[in-house]
Amino acid sequence: HLYQSLNAGNITNLKSVSTDVFTKYQDVTKQEKQILEIMQISRQIVSMALSLRTSSEVKIRQPLSTLYVQSINNINDKQIDDKVILDEINVKNIVFDKPNTDIPSIKNDDFTVWLDTNITDELKYEGVAREIVRTIQSLRKKGGLKVEDKVKVTYKDTPENIIAVKQHQDEISSKGNTILLQPGEEFLVEKV
């Protein structure tokens, strides 16, 4: 009925969708197949690493330093999309070797993956800065502000927030479209 009500029969000269001719499936090119394989392997590594993050109770917004990957089936670094992995897992580096220290790991038939969950002060404050940006964006949305609206932000006056803002002020200002960041008793976002 839908086929007929859309008047598709007049276009194709057929009375039913079941007798219409559909575009035939084309074979995937060699290059497309390689891309699909790279993405499949990359997704597998991402899934394993995210599992390690969850079991270690480390939020995804918290940057980490290094993901270690060791292939059991001789898969090399050319067979993965390291940019996707770095971005999805929020790590700074991928090393294709076993780590020298005892850190959380997970293994399947293809890989062993280790995630360095040690949070340095530098990584800690980068994570705090990301939380500040998330809060600013959330408050902007609640306030019905447009992306282009400039705002001034009062952030909660904690030692961690003060250090994070000092170290990452440009990034926070850019992502939050802020012209002023100042400490205070509570988080506030005001249109300028």
N, C-alpha and C positions, 0 to 999 in steps of 0.2 A: 504494500500500500504506500509506504513512504517513497519508494522508487517512482511510483506513478504520480504521487502528489507533487514531487519535485520536478515533474515533467521531463525526467531523464529519458523516458522512452522515446520522446520526440527527437531528442538529440542523437540517440544511438540507433533509432529505428527498431528497438527490441521492446517486447512487452513486459519483461521481467528481469530483475537483477540477476537471477540465477542463469539467464541465458546471455548476459552481457559479457563482453570480452574485457578482461582486465590486463593491465600492463604485466608483462612477463617478468619474472625475477631474473635479474642479471647476475652473472657470476661476480664475485668480489675480486677485484684486481689483486695482484701480488702485493702491491704497496698497501692497499687497504687491509689485507690480511695481516701484514706485519704490524700495522698500527693497532689493529684489534688485539693481536697477541701481546703487544707492549702494554696496552691498557689493561688487559686481563691480568698480566703478571703484576703490574703496578697496583691494581686494585687489591690483589691478594696480599701484597706487602702492606698496603695501607690498612686493610682490615686487621691484619695481625698486630700492627703497631698500635692501632686504636684500641684493640683488646688489651694490650699492655698498659696503655694510658688509663683505661677504665679500672683494671685490676690494681693499679698503683694509685688510683684516686687523684689523678692529675688532670685538671680541666684542659680542654682543647685550646682555650685562649692563652694558656700558660706556655710560652715558648720553651723548648728544650734544646739542648746542644747537639746531641748526636744519635742517629739511628744506625745500628750496625746490621748488615745483612750478609749472610753466608748462604750461598746456593748449594743445594745437595745435588742438583742435576746440571751443574756447570752453566747455569744462566749467568750472564755477565751484565755489567752496568750499561752496556749498549742496548740491552733488551728490556730496559725499563724507562719510564719517564720520570727522571729524578725531580724535575720541577713540580710535577703533580704531587709526588710523594712528599716533598719538602713542604708544600703548601697545605696539603690535606692533613698532615700529621703535626704541622707547626714545629718543625725542627730546623736547625741551622745547617746541619751537615749529614750526609749519608756516607758511611764507610763500608766498603765491600770486603769485610774481614771480620774475624772474631775479635771482640774487645779484650783488652788486657785486664779488665777488672770484672768483678762479679756484679752484674746488673740484671734486672728482670729480662727474661727471654721467653720466647714461644717458638714452637717448632711444628712444621707440618711435613708433608712428603717432599716438598720442593725447597723449603727454606728454613733456616733458623734466623730469627730476628731478635735483636736486643735493643732495648731503649734505655738510654741514659736518662734517668729521672732525677738526677741530682740538679737542684735548682740553685744556681749561683745568684749572688746579689744582682748582677747585671740582668739575668733572665727574670728574676723576681720582679724587678721594677719595670721591665718591659711588659710583663704580664699585668701588673697593676695599671700601667698606662693604657693597656688595651681594655681593661675593665672600666676605666674612666671614660674612654671613648664610647664604649657600649652604653654606659649610663647616660652620657650626654645625648647620644642618638635616641635612646629610649625616651628621655624627657622631652627632646625636640618633637618626637612623634606624638607623645601624649599632649603636648601643647599645641598641636596642629601647625607647627612651623614648617615652612618650605625649605628645601635643600639650600636654596640661595640666601635664606635669611641669616644674617650675621647675629651672633649671640654673645652674651657675656656669661661666664660660668663661675659659680661658686661651688667649690668641691669640698667634701668633708675634710676637715683639718686633722689628718692623721699623719704620723711621721712617714709612713709608706707612701701616702698620696703626695705629700710635699716633695719627697725625693723623686718619685716617678714623674711628677710634673716638671721638676727642675731638669731632669735628664731627657725627657721626651716631649717638651713643650711644643716644639714645632710640629711634630707628628699629631699630637692631640689637637692643636689649634687647626691644623689643616683638615683632619678628618671630621672634626666637630664644627667646622666653620665658625670658630670663636675668635673674638678680638681681645678678650680679656679672660684670664684664668686667675682666680683668687681663692685662697682658703677661707673657710667659714664653718659654721656649725652643722650645716646640712647641704646636700646637693641642690642647687638651683640653676635653672637655665632661663635666661631672660633675653627676649628679642631686643636688639639695639636699634 
